[in-house]
């Protein structure tokens, strides 16, 4: 049985896409390739967005808006993940 790994966003930006938090984490080459691909693609999106905001180019990044909103999402309210994590951390400290 191989160890199960979890991806957890800690709110910190790393200088590289691959930064294991402990020596016990083992990443396969396929995993590392996927992380690198997503990291590089996201860097491109951020770069395009910055240039669009600065006014040098138009229309590189576009927000997706559904033409016909899904009725089952009518009551959906986004949550602040940082706040949720903070509250869960505080609850853990109290117990």
Secondary structure as UniProt FT lines:
FT   TURN            23..24
FT   HELIX           29..53
FT   TURN            54..55
FT   HELIX           71..73
FT   TURN            74..75
FT   HELIX           81..94
//
